[in-house]
Amino acid sequence: MKNARLTLDPAFEIAPVNRRLFGSFVEHMGRCVYTGIFEPGHPRADEHGFRTDVLELTREMGVSVVRYPGGNFVSGYRWEDGVGPDRPTRLDLAWRQIETNRFGLNEFMTWTRRAGVEPMMAVNLGTRGIQEACDLLEYANHASGTHWSDLRVKHGVAEPYGIKLWCLGNEMDGPWQIGHKTAEEYGRLANETARAMRLVDPGVELVLCGSSNSQMPTFGAWEATVLEHAYDAVDYLSLHAYYEENGDLDSFLAAAVDMDRFISSVVATADHVRAKLRRNKSIKLSFDEWNVWNQSRFEGREQGDFDEAPELIEDTFTAADAVVVGDFLITLLRHADRVSVACQAQLANIIAPIRTSPGGPAWRQTIFHPFALTARHARGTVLRVEPRSPLLDTARYGEAAQLSSVATLDEEGVTVIAVNRSAHEELDLTADLRSAGPLRVAETHLLAAGADPHATEVAVVPLANARLDGGELRAVLPAASWSLIRLTFPKD
Ligand code: AHR
């Protein structure tokens, strides 16, 4: 068995744990909204038609922010269709769906309050532009006395919502996007939209679209161009990434290496533009779509009939998927100095930690568990842990550290989260915690995929071998596993 080592010191701070890293995403796609979070008539629906079983699971997961209403969907969306008494039924061209508009902005905002999450809205910069984005913002955030704000009041919402986070479109670099644009076209439009939105509400935080993924032919150049146009007007640049096993488990278990490189590349590009423009401000990152998605099995929806709430990409996740999702969260935390928002895509049914059956139960998928435990225990400050790890050689991503790890420090204790990325070998971990002061192991959680990586149900069990020995934490991490160890300071 090989050894890995990490060292924790309260002085090695990366950044405070930003709760916005535990975000999710609700798109009008498939059964995410309809029969996902919203199903009037369901035995567990409340007076608004919200599924309370899904609300409970959302709270249990510790979701902090929810991005809405898309996704590709937003690039053809007329937000006015989803407010007030008249709800026209429309074709949604992004996913070939029938959109009834029974659920819209006000339903979503009521839902966010029930779920205890912060909204993150996207405006349509595909088929629409500056005016419609400003109208929506005025409807949502302006107090009253204008056409759009008074309409909101008329629709029964007296107080403005004060929504802070706004995405300037979605994946505008993607040829599949309705209203797809070149970087020049999008950069200019996003800049002008951002400037106008700030005139409506100076308190908004704006997200500029980066690349749809790091394999896009325009990746890098896109980021540089759009930032040169909109640097001063925006706060965040977005990243999206989905990963899948696709016949190579060894590489898949190291997929977070790619996420890590992706983040570092976008930081480098943003800082290059900062230097070129001679600005002091740093652009923060919003990793507002990330997950495992068996995309190679998805045939797209370009043909066939339009239908209502179709069953779309309802992937069933495995134990290996859960380990990889846990590793993505470690990676996002390790970049907490620049990644300030992150949304797992999506919340319900669509490649989601929560699945539902129409009229029936809701349940947790394997990937639910590392998310919920990380959201619960990663608090305070993220620390750099200076890991020393054996290396793995992967076909897809080249060299990858076998150990992926992060630690957080708060007033009550320390949380160490670790992934052993080897599909075959255990890893002997030593964590030097002496600088943190006296600690005791309070609870441990282990999700091991090694014995059956494709199991679709997992048990999260204690990491029974974890022990403290003279200020050093020792644990044997099983092959293909995710672990979380919570240590607490003595009470007095
Ligand atoms: O999350 C599913 C889809 O993936 C989103 O609509 C789109 O933004 C991305 O390509």
Residues whose N, C-alpha, C, O or C-beta is under 5 A from the ligand:
A	BS01	AHR	G71 N72 F73 E171 A345
